Amino acid sequence: MTPEARVKSKIVKLLDAVGVEWETPIGSVYGKSNRLDFTCCVPSPGGGRYLGVEAKATKNDKPTPRQKKKIAAIRKAGGTALVIHKDNLHVLVYGIAQLMEVSVEQVELLVRASHAQKAAARGRPRRTVQAR
């Protein structure tokens, strides 16, 4: 798994844990080439909010000029666009909390509850060994 793929995996787990609807647009000859890695709809009391996320492996990896243009267009239209790398995942948590209009602690609780629920679902009941 590449370093950027690890970051994307963490982003997916976070988005799923808090109930964000997301997709990863696939580039093709017929599509636009300036798409961000994730296009999301974040639930909020006033209706869904648009969130675009570009994943990078490290803070030294910068968005391409086309990605920068897309980020600017999203922000100009009133959406939120974030560049996330392995050292700033907390920015995504904070951004989601703002869009959901809840506290960061509530988002972190949702994430922990989701991880605990998945761990319990994977768990198997232990078999006891009877002495003879």
C-alpha beads as a LAMMPS data file, in Angstrom:
LAMMPS data file: protein, C-alpha beads

132 atoms
131 bonds

1 atom types
1 bond types

-500.0 500.0 xlo xhi
-500.0 500.0 ylo yhi
-500.0 500.0 zlo zhi

Masses

1 110.0

Atoms # bond

1 1 1 0.000 0.000 0.000
2 1 1 1.398 3.390 -0.961
3 1 1 1.709 6.163 1.652
4 1 1 -1.112 8.101 -0.038
5 1 1 -3.301 4.993 -0.072
6 1 1 -2.799 4.673 3.706
7 1 1 -4.028 8.249 4.144
8 1 1 -7.023 7.536 1.888
9 1 1 -7.831 4.456 3.963
10 1 1 -7.867 6.532 7.149
11 1 1 -10.060 9.136 5.474
12 1 1 -12.546 6.460 4.363
13 1 1 -12.740 5.028 7.892
14 1 1 -13.381 8.486 9.335
15 1 1 -16.026 9.393 6.750
16 1 1 -17.831 6.077 7.220
17 1 1 -17.684 6.328 11.009
18 1 1 -19.496 9.669 11.117
19 1 1 -22.070 8.900 8.421
20 1 1 -20.694 11.041 5.601
21 1 1 -21.849 10.029 2.129
22 1 1 -18.787 9.989 -0.146
23 1 1 -17.476 8.847 -3.481
24 1 1 -14.155 8.814 -5.242
25 1 1 -14.583 10.121 -8.774
26 1 1 -12.729 8.051 -11.347
27 1 1 -10.908 9.983 -14.023
28 1 1 -11.457 9.030 -17.639
29 1 1 -11.259 10.435 -21.140
30 1 1 -14.856 11.658 -20.767
31 1 1 -14.526 13.123 -17.263
32 1 1 -12.837 16.169 -15.820
33 1 1 -9.177 15.840 -14.861
34 1 1 -9.235 18.238 -11.925
35 1 1 -11.335 16.116 -9.559
36 1 1 -10.358 15.797 -5.916
37 1 1 -9.923 12.347 -4.344
38 1 1 -13.195 12.489 -2.374
39 1 1 -16.511 14.177 -3.077
40 1 1 -18.628 14.168 0.081
41 1 1 -22.016 15.177 1.420
42 1 1 -21.804 15.835 5.158
43 1 1 -25.081 15.589 7.101
44 1 1 -26.036 18.720 9.018
45 1 1 -29.188 20.150 10.612
46 1 1 -29.787 22.508 7.673
47 1 1 -29.238 19.838 5.005
48 1 1 -26.195 18.218 3.426
49 1 1 -22.990 20.211 3.021
50 1 1 -20.450 19.762 0.211
51 1 1 -16.935 18.665 1.136
52 1 1 -14.087 17.980 -1.275
53 1 1 -10.992 16.198 0.067
54 1 1 -7.630 15.817 -1.644
55 1 1 -5.368 13.210 -0.033
56 1 1 -1.612 13.581 -0.009
57 1 1 1.006 11.324 1.571
58 1 1 2.927 14.053 3.422
59 1 1 2.764 17.783 4.068
60 1 1 5.477 18.235 1.423
61 1 1 3.171 16.902 -1.313
62 1 1 1.255 19.839 -2.759
63 1 1 -1.897 19.865 -4.901
64 1 1 -1.365 20.220 -8.636
65 1 1 -2.291 23.529 -10.294
66 1 1 -5.548 21.969 -11.541
67 1 1 -6.367 20.686 -8.056
68 1 1 -5.657 24.142 -6.608
69 1 1 -8.055 25.625 -9.153
70 1 1 -10.733 23.089 -8.195
71 1 1 -10.235 23.783 -4.477
72 1 1 -10.635 27.511 -5.129
73 1 1 -13.802 26.907 -7.191
74 1 1 -15.355 24.754 -4.445
75 1 1 -14.636 27.397 -1.817
76 1 1 -15.954 30.187 -4.058
77 1 1 -19.205 28.241 -4.507
78 1 1 -19.630 27.973 -0.724
79 1 1 -18.349 24.433 -0.261
80 1 1 -15.470 23.191 1.838
81 1 1 -12.281 21.775 0.329
82 1 1 -9.430 20.294 2.364
83 1 1 -6.000 18.885 1.581
84 1 1 -5.349 16.070 4.056
85 1 1 -2.085 14.223 4.715
86 1 1 -0.874 11.808 7.393
87 1 1 0.008 14.593 9.841
88 1 1 -3.190 16.650 9.640
89 1 1 -6.087 14.189 9.838
90 1 1 -7.310 16.266 12.785
91 1 1 -8.142 19.038 10.278
92 1 1 -10.645 16.702 8.628
93 1 1 -12.199 15.883 12.018
94 1 1 -12.473 19.602 12.789
95 1 1 -13.913 20.380 9.341
96 1 1 -16.532 17.648 9.619
97 1 1 -17.491 18.855 13.105
98 1 1 -18.025 22.378 11.759
99 1 1 -20.099 21.162 8.815
100 1 1 -22.203 18.870 11.047
101 1 1 -22.562 21.716 13.563
102 1 1 -21.355 19.545 16.443
103 1 1 -18.286 19.586 18.659
104 1 1 -15.031 17.875 17.768
105 1 1 -15.563 15.647 20.824
106 1 1 -18.895 14.444 19.396
107 1 1 -17.225 13.520 16.108
108 1 1 -14.471 11.674 18.000
109 1 1 -17.146 9.808 20.011
110 1 1 -18.837 8.729 16.780
111 1 1 -15.519 7.464 15.450
112 1 1 -14.733 5.509 18.635
113 1 1 -18.240 4.034 18.742
114 1 1 -17.989 2.970 15.113
115 1 1 -14.605 1.314 15.666
116 1 1 -15.895 -0.483 18.768
117 1 1 -18.978 -1.685 16.898
118 1 1 -16.877 -3.028 14.019
119 1 1 -14.474 -4.730 16.426
120 1 1 -17.374 -6.406 18.224
121 1 1 -18.841 -7.560 14.907
122 1 1 -15.516 -9.155 13.949
123 1 1 -15.123 -10.862 17.300
124 1 1 -15.981 -14.510 17.655
125 1 1 -17.255 -16.103 20.803
126 1 1 -14.516 -17.980 22.575
127 1 1 -14.785 -21.711 22.829
128 1 1 -14.177 -23.115 26.238
129 1 1 -12.087 -26.203 26.664
130 1 1 -13.512 -28.693 29.098
131 1 1 -11.200 -30.692 31.326
132 1 1 -11.483 -34.452 30.977

Bonds

1 1 1 2
2 1 2 3
3 1 3 4
4 1 4 5
5 1 5 6
6 1 6 7
7 1 7 8
8 1 8 9
9 1 9 10
10 1 10 11
11 1 11 12
12 1 12 13
13 1 13 14
14 1 14 15
15 1 15 16
16 1 16 17
17 1 17 18
18 1 18 19
19 1 19 20
20 1 20 21
21 1 21 22
22 1 22 23
23 1 23 24
24 1 24 25
25 1 25 26
26 1 26 27
27 1 27 28
28 1 28 29
29 1 29 30
30 1 30 31
31 1 31 32
32 1 32 33
33 1 33 34
34 1 34 35
35 1 35 36
36 1 36 37
37 1 37 38
38 1 38 39
39 1 39 40
40 1 40 41
41 1 41 42
42 1 42 43
43 1 43 44
44 1 44 45
45 1 45 46
46 1 46 47
47 1 47 48
48 1 48 49
49 1 49 50
50 1 50 51
51 1 51 52
52 1 52 53
53 1 53 54
54 1 54 55
55 1 55 56
56 1 56 57
57 1 57 58
58 1 58 59
59 1 59 60
60 1 60 61
61 1 61 62
62 1 62 63
63 1 63 64
64 1 64 65
65 1 65 66
66 1 66 67
67 1 67 68
68 1 68 69
69 1 69 70
70 1 70 71
71 1 71 72
72 1 72 73
73 1 73 74
74 1 74 75
75 1 75 76
76 1 76 77
77 1 77 78
78 1 78 79
79 1 79 80
80 1 80 81
81 1 81 82
82 1 82 83
83 1 83 84
84 1 84 85
85 1 85 86
86 1 86 87
87 1 87 88
88 1 88 89
89 1 89 90
90 1 90 91
91 1 91 92
92 1 92 93
93 1 93 94
94 1 94 95
95 1 95 96
96 1 96 97
97 1 97 98
98 1 98 99
99 1 99 100
100 1 100 101
101 1 101 102
102 1 102 103
103 1 103 104
104 1 104 105
105 1 105 106
106 1 106 107
107 1 107 108
108 1 108 109
109 1 109 110
110 1 110 111
111 1 111 112
112 1 112 113
113 1 113 114
114 1 114 115
115 1 115 116
116 1 116 117
117 1 117 118
118 1 118 119
119 1 119 120
120 1 120 121
121 1 121 122
122 1 122 123
123 1 123 124
124 1 124 125
125 1 125 126
126 1 126 127
127 1 127 128
128 1 128 129
129 1 129 130
130 1 130 131
131 1 131 132
